[in-house]
Amino acid sequence: MTLRVPHWTPRAPLQRLSLGWLATAGVEVAVLRLDLLDPLICGNKWFKLLPHLAAAEAAGADGLISLGGAHSNHLHALAAAGQRFAFPTVGLLRGEPQDTPTTDDLQAMGMHLHWLGYGGYRARHQAGFWLPWQDRYSHLHPVAEGGAGLPAAQACAAIVEMAQGQLAPLGWADYQGWWLAAGTGTTLAGLVLAEAGRHPVHGALAVPPGQGVESTVINLLAEAGQATGGYRLLDASRGGFARLDADLAAFIDEAQAESGLPLEPVYTAKALLALRREVEAGYFARGTRLLFLHTGGLQGRRAHAGRMQELAVP
Ligand SMILES: Cc1ncc(COP(=O)(O)O)c(C=O)c1O
């Protein structure tokens, strides 16, 4: 049965963030809680999936096939969408077969999994990678890792509208910029495109600099015909993607306890810690108002629970 794009328009609240180091610096932050968009199809994922669903419908496909790691937030949201809206999903996974809380969920939500090994997964950008999968699953529409691409970035304009529509109840007439985690840079590029220079976008890199985010953003803006600019990228990776150290673990515990905002160590906590560094260094003038994008990913916290506990031991 051909997939139909569901008429589903979930909303996420914009909430003030209360933290001592923000108050000390006179910087105000409101968080767009995309983690609260939906219990399962949450974070930036729904926005990035929508154009792929539209492309699948246009192609007459029944469902989607995509790629990710054993803790992938993207595959998790895709599997949840497949279950919720009754379309088939297939996940191509990095590495050797393993059971993680995420892969257990993927299977429970009806996603069919194939493990590609590490070498097989590295080949995902090569021409011809998709051919055997398209032969095997001719009724499924392929989606690049993480749901990347210009249509996905452009779909993130809805995030900007969602936040702007909630400024008045906060008593904010305007804001001076966005702050968010960047993994591939797709969401960041989407905000930059939507803002078109009206408000700067600060991207906290979850991966070390030089691993492709810089060029992805430049290429997406160029493909959209927009001049580069209106954003900056800063290293928030703490030396490696998904690397969790004692300072980060302590920061997560403190920030969550003080603000009530749930964080995960790979994206949102690193982004918030990088913001603290900049705020404490005086980067933002007193009176600055920022929108922090909570990009979700809380399902991935389960993979780090043991390490968090280890680091918490004095
Ligand atoms: C929870 C979470 N936040 C942020 C990101 C980064 O988004 P993007 O890849 O669009 O930069 C991702 C995925 O990569 C993610 O899963």
The ligand as a MOL file (V3000), in Angstrom:
LIG
                    3D

  0  0  0     0  0            999 V3000
M  V30 BEGIN CTAB
M  V30 COUNTS 16 16 0 0 0
M  V30 BEGIN ATOM
M  V30 1 C 19.4260 14.3750 19.4160 0
M  V30 2 C 20.1180 14.9770 18.2470 0
M  V30 3 N 20.4370 16.2740 18.2930 0
M  V30 4 C 21.0820 16.8710 17.2830 0
M  V30 5 C 21.4270 16.1720 16.1540 0
M  V30 6 C 22.1510 16.8970 15.0770 0
M  V30 7 O 21.3100 17.1720 14.0010 0
M  V30 8 P 21.9490 17.4390 12.5820 0
M  V30 9 O 22.4880 16.1160 12.1060 0
M  V30 10 O 20.8000 17.9030 11.7590 0
M  V30 11 O 23.0350 18.4160 12.7490 0
M  V30 12 C 21.1050 14.8070 16.0430 0
M  V30 13 C 21.4370 14.0010 14.8630 0
M  V30 14 O 22.3870 14.0720 14.2010 0
M  V30 15 C 20.4360 14.1960 17.1240 0
M  V30 16 O 20.1130 12.8940 17.0890 0
M  V30 END ATOM
M  V30 BEGIN BOND
M  V30 1 1 1 2
M  V30 2 1 2 3
M  V30 3 2 2 15
M  V30 4 2 3 4
M  V30 5 1 4 5
M  V30 6 1 5 6
M  V30 7 2 5 12
M  V30 8 1 6 7
M  V30 9 1 7 8
M  V30 10 2 8 9
M  V30 11 1 8 10
M  V30 12 1 8 11
M  V30 13 1 12 13
M  V30 14 1 12 15
M  V30 15 2 13 14
M  V30 16 1 15 16
M  V30 END BOND
M  V30 END CTAB
M  END
